[in-house]
Amino acid sequence: MIPTLGNGGAEKVLVNLVNNMDKSKFDITVICIFDTGVNKDFLNDNIHYKFIFRKQFRGSTQIFKLFRPETLYKHFIKGSYDIIVSYLEGVPARILAGCRNPNIKKISWIHCRIDSKAVAELGFRNYTEAERCYTAFDNTICVSKMTKDYFTQTLSFQKPIEVLYNTIESEQIRRLSAEEIDDVVFSEEYFNICSVGKITEVKGFDRLAKIHKRLCDDGIKNKVYIFGVGDEQKKIEEYLRKNHLEETFMFMGYRVNPYKYVKNADLYVCSSHSEGFSTSVTEALIVGTPVVTTLCSGMQEQLGYHNEYGIVTENNEEDLYKGIKTMLTKDGLLSYYRKQSAERGKKFEKEITVRAVEEMLERI
């Protein structure tokens, strides 16, 4: 179960995972609370798909809170299952925690940084209910070690919990990254920087815009390409207009194949305030593009604890600016990290991550 199959990272890696699992062992149903999202179209035909509501509606989370988890589960979950999985925090976890059949194993998947009681209780009536619901699961999966550390500390969690990395379509990404680009010209006169993700406050694209201006003021010619859609775009575009940066910091919209742009860019930047385990950074590694990122959950697991495979900066504008500037101006650094990135990308091969999930499901 997941809220939607929209264009977010968790939605994308869920589709990757279920499409590649062994269908001789696993009969898989994906249930969305709302029948929306571009990733729905990428589910293989051998995956059963169900939804509860045709469209999203305002205030749904508050309405769900009026009912006990047991009531929601009984009303929404039809059919017989051996294992049920809440693939995102909050509402799906609350619904599936309502299962009282001891023969059904329950798994909760944690993608986000749950570092406070206020974050933990999102989607629940209160923190106490959140703790009770998460504790009801037989196993909990976190997408990075840091995500696990935050979760266990915030909820004083004592139940079984482990780390499994997201499934990325590595072969397909490499194939798509080789496609020709016919709508963007990456000029050698500039450093071409790209980033992929929802244009929301948590992604920090506003501070990347400010960093872009500082680099331009330093005389470092650079162009930034953002691939994604979101509510923060208009606000950032206003900043760009005021500073005459519309021609060098560009929103490119959602693309089914962002990989060809990432591969041909000089640098991939993740400016996020928070991540669970960044799918887009993993994809940049797979296509061999150097990465500079803020310190979020999973980044050091991806890029090394001593910047072996990319540069991880402190999570603020100043340090991210310094990291990007260093990468662009220090002789040989871009070419060095291009090789290191490609090497690190091998760690996230599809077969390895899928088999790890299958073994966990067989074990439980």
C-alpha positions in Angstrom: 0.0 0.0 0.0 1.1 3.5 -0.9 -0.9 6.8 -1.1 -0.4 7.3 -4.9 2.0 6.3 -7.6 3.0 9.9 -8.3 6.4 11.2 -9.5 8.2 10.9 -6.2 11.2 8.7 -5.4 9.4 6.2 -3.2 6.7 5.7 -5.8 9.3 5.1 -8.5 11.4 2.6 -6.5 8.3 0.7 -5.5 7.4 0.1 -9.1 11.0 -0.9 -9.8 10.9 -3.4 -7.0 7.6 -5.1 -7.7 8.3 -5.3 -11.4 11.5 -7.2 -10.9 10.5 -9.7 -8.1 10.3 -13.4 -8.9 6.7 -14.0 -10.0 7.0 -17.7 -9.5 7.3 -17.0 -5.8 5.4 -13.8 -5.2 1.9 -12.8 -6.4 1.9 -9.0 -5.9 -0.9 -6.5 -5.5 -0.2 -2.7 -5.3 -3.0 -0.8 -3.5 -3.1 3.0 -3.8 -5.2 5.1 -1.6 -5.7 7.4 -4.6 -5.7 6.4 -8.3 -3.3 9.0 -9.4 0.3 9.3 -10.5 2.6 8.9 -13.6 4.3 5.8 -12.2 1.1 3.8 -12.4 1.7 3.4 -16.1 5.0 1.7 -15.5 3.6 -1.2 -13.5 4.1 -4.5 -15.3 0.9 -6.4 -16.5 1.6 -9.2 -14.0 1.2 -6.8 -11.0 -2.4 -6.6 -9.6 -3.4 -2.9 -9.1 -6.2 -1.7 -6.9 -7.2 1.7 -5.5 -9.6 3.0 -2.9 -10.5 6.4 -4.2 -10.5 7.6 -7.8 -9.2 11.1 -7.0 -7.4 12.8 -4.1 -9.5 15.0 -1.9 -8.6 17.8 0.5 -8.6 16.8 4.2 -8.5 13.1 3.6 -5.9 12.5 6.3 -8.0 14.2 8.9 -11.1 12.3 7.8 -9.2 9.0 8.1 -8.2 9.9 11.7 -11.9 9.9 12.7 -11.8 6.1 12.3 -9.8 3.5 14.2 -7.0 1.6 12.2 -9.0 -1.6 12.6 -12.0 -0.1 11.0 -10.0 1.4 8.1 -8.3 -1.9 7.5 -11.5 -3.9 7.5 -13.2 -1.4 5.2 -10.4 -0.8 2.7 -8.4 -4.0 2.4 -10.3 -6.7 0.5 -8.8 -10.1 -0.4 -6.5 -12.6 1.3 -2.8 -11.9 1.7 0.2 -13.6 3.4 2.2 -10.4 3.8 1.0 -6.7 3.8 3.5 -3.9 3.3 3.1 -0.2 4.2 5.5 1.3 1.7 5.3 4.9 3.1 5.0 6.4 6.5 1.8 7.9 7.9 -1.6 6.9 6.5 -0.7 3.6 4.9 1.0 2.5 8.1 -2.0 3.5 10.2 -4.4 1.5 7.9 -2.3 -1.6 7.7 -1.5 -1.6 11.5 -5.2 -2.2 11.9 -4.8 -5.8 10.6 -5.5 -8.2 13.5 -5.1 -11.5 11.7 -2.1 -13.2 13.3 -1.5 -15.2 10.2 -0.7 -12.1 8.1 2.8 -10.7 8.4 3.0 -6.9 8.5 6.0 -4.9 7.2 6.5 -1.1 7.5 8.9 0.7 5.0 10.5 3.9 6.3 11.8 6.3 3.7 11.8 9.6 5.6 13.8 11.2 8.4 11.6 10.7 11.4 13.7 12.8 13.9 11.0 14.2 16.2 7.7 13.3 17.7 6.0 15.9 15.5 7.3 14.2 12.4 6.5 10.7 13.7 2.8 11.5 14.4 2.1 12.8 10.9 -0.9 10.8 9.5 -1.8 9.6 13.0 -4.0 11.0 15.8 -1.0 11.6 18.0 2.5 10.4 18.8 1.2 7.6 21.1 -1.0 6.2 18.3 2.0 6.4 15.9 4.2 4.5 18.3 1.5 1.9 18.8 0.9 1.4 15.1 4.5 1.2 14.1 5.1 -1.3 16.9 2.3 -3.5 15.5 4.4 -4.4 12.5 6.4 -7.7 12.4 9.4 -6.1 10.6 10.4 -2.6 9.7 12.6 -1.7 6.7 14.6 1.5 6.5 16.2 2.8 3.3 19.4 3.9 4.9 21.3 3.5 8.2 20.7 7.2 9.2 16.9 6.7 8.5 17.0 3.7 10.8 18.9 5.6 13.5 16.5 8.5 13.6 13.5 6.1 13.6 14.7 3.9 16.5 15.7 6.9 18.6 12.5 8.9 18.1 10.1 6.1 18.8 12.3 4.1 21.3 11.8 1.3 18.9 12.7 -2.3 20.0 11.0 -4.4 17.3 12.9 -6.1 14.4 14.3 -3.5 12.0 16.8 -3.6 9.1 18.2 -1.6 6.2 17.5 -2.5 2.6 18.5 -0.2 -0.3 16.1 1.0 -2.9 15.7 -0.8 -6.2 16.9 1.1 -9.2 16.5 -0.1 -12.8 20.2 0.2 -13.4 20.3 -1.5 -16.8 17.4 0.5 -18.1 18.8 3.8 -16.8 22.1 3.2 -18.6 20.3 2.4 -21.8 18.0 5.4 -21.6 21.0 7.7 -20.7 22.5 6.9 -24.1 19.5 8.4 -26.0 20.2 11.6 -28.0 19.3 15.0 -26.5 17.5 17.2 -29.0 16.0 20.0 -26.8 19.0 21.1 -24.7 22.4 22.2 -25.7 25.1 21.7 -23.1 27.7 24.3 -24.1 31.3 23.8 -23.2 31.5 27.5 -22.3 29.5 26.7 -19.2 29.6 24.2 -16.4 26.3 22.4 -16.8 24.6 21.5 -13.5 21.4 19.4 -13.2 19.1 18.2 -10.5 16.0 16.0 -10.5 13.0 16.0 -8.1 9.7 17.5 -7.0 10.0 21.3 -6.8 9.1 21.5 -3.1 10.5 23.4 -0.2 12.3 20.3 1.2 14.3 19.9 -2.0 16.1 23.2 -1.4 16.1 24.4 -5.0 15.6 28.0 -3.7 19.1 27.8 -2.1 20.5 26.2 -5.2 19.2 29.3 -7.1 21.1 31.6 -4.7 24.2 29.5 -5.0 23.9 29.7 -8.8 23.9 33.5 -8.5 27.0 33.5 -6.2 28.9 31.3 -8.7 28.0 33.7 -11.5 29.1 36.6 -9.4 32.4 34.8 -8.9 32.9 34.6 -12.6 32.2 30.9 -12.8 30.0 30.4 -15.9 27.3 27.8 -15.1 23.8 26.8 -16.1 21.4 24.9 -13.9 18.7 22.6 -15.3 16.0 21.4 -12.9 13.9 18.4 -14.0 10.6 18.1 -12.1 7.4 19.9 -11.2 6.1 21.4 -8.0 4.5 24.2 -6.1 7.7 26.1 -5.2 8.6 26.8 -8.9 6.8 30.1 -9.1 8.5 31.5 -6.0 11.9 30.6 -7.3 11.2 31.9 -10.7 10.3 35.3 -9.1 13.8 35.3 -7.5 15.4 34.4 -10.9 13.5 37.3 -12.7 14.6 39.8 -10.1 18.2 38.8 -10.6 18.1 38.3 -14.4 18.9 34.6 -14.1 16.1 33.2 -16.2 18.5 32.2 -19.0 20.9 30.3 -16.8 18.7 28.6 -14.2 15.9 26.7 -16.0 13.0 24.6 -15.0 12.6 21.8 -17.6 9.4 20.2 -16.3 8.9 16.5 -15.7 10.7 14.1 -18.1 10.2 10.4 -18.4 13.8 10.1 -19.3 15.9 12.5 -17.2 18.9 10.2 -17.3 20.2 11.4 -20.7 20.5 14.9 -19.3 22.1 13.7 -16.0 24.7 11.7 -17.9 25.6 14.6 -20.2 25.8 17.2 -17.4 29.1 18.1 -15.8 27.7 17.9 -12.3 24.7 16.6 -10.4 23.6 18.6 -7.3 21.3 17.5 -4.5 20.4 20.6 -2.5 17.8 18.9 -0.3 17.1 19.7 3.4 16.1 16.1 3.9 16.1 12.8 2.1 15.4 9.2 3.0 17.7 7.6 0.4 18.0 9.7 -2.7 16.9 7.9 -5.8 18.1 10.6 -8.1 21.6 10.6 -6.5 21.8 6.8 -7.0 20.8 7.3 -10.6 23.5 9.9 -11.1 26.0 7.4 -9.8 24.8 4.7 -12.1 25.3 6.9 -15.2 28.7 8.1 -13.8 28.0 11.8 -13.2 29.9 13.6 -10.4 27.7 14.5 -7.4 27.8 17.2 -4.7 25.1 16.9 -2.1 24.0 18.1 1.3 24.3 15.7 4.2 21.0 13.9 4.3 20.1 10.3 5.2 21.9 7.8 3.0 24.3 10.3 1.4 27.4 9.0 3.1 26.4 5.4 2.4 26.2 6.4 -1.3 29.2 8.6 -1.6 31.4 7.4 1.2 32.1 8.7 4.7 35.2 10.6 3.5 34.0 11.8 0.1 35.4 8.9 -1.7 32.8 8.8 -4.4 31.4 12.4 -4.4 31.3 15.5 -2.2 28.9 15.6 0.8 28.7 19.0 2.5 27.0 20.2 5.7 23.3 20.8 5.2 23.4 24.6 4.7 23.7 27.0 1.8 27.2 28.2 2.5 28.8 24.7 2.7 26.9 23.5 -0.4 28.2 26.6 -2.3 31.8 25.9 -1.2 31.4 22.2 -2.2 30.1 23.0 -5.7 32.7 25.7 -6.2 35.5 23.3 -5.2 34.2 20.6 -7.6 34.0 23.1 -10.5 37.3 24.9 -10.0 39.8 22.4 -8.6 41.9 21.0 -11.4 41.0 17.4 -12.3 38.3 17.0 -9.6 35.4 16.6 -12.0 37.1 13.9 -14.1 38.2 12.1 -10.9 34.7 12.0 -9.5 33.2 11.0 -12.8 35.3 7.8 -12.6 34.5 7.3 -8.9 30.8 7.8 -9.5 30.6 5.1 -12.1 32.5 2.7 -9.9 30.1 3.4 -7.0 27.1 3.0 -9.2 27.9 -0.7 -9.5 26.9 -1.2 -5.8 23.3 -0.5 -6.6 22.7 -3.0 -9.3 19.0 -4.0 -9.6 19.5 -7.7 -9.0 21.3 -7.2 -5.7 18.7 -5.0 -4.1 15.7 -7.1 -5.4 17.2 -10.3 -4.1 17.7 -8.7 -0.6 14.0 -7.9 -0.4 13.0 -11.3 -1.6 15.1 -13.0 1.0 13.6 -10.8 3.7 10.1 -11.7 2.6 10.9 -15.4 2.5 12.5 -15.2 5.9 9.5 -13.5 7.5 
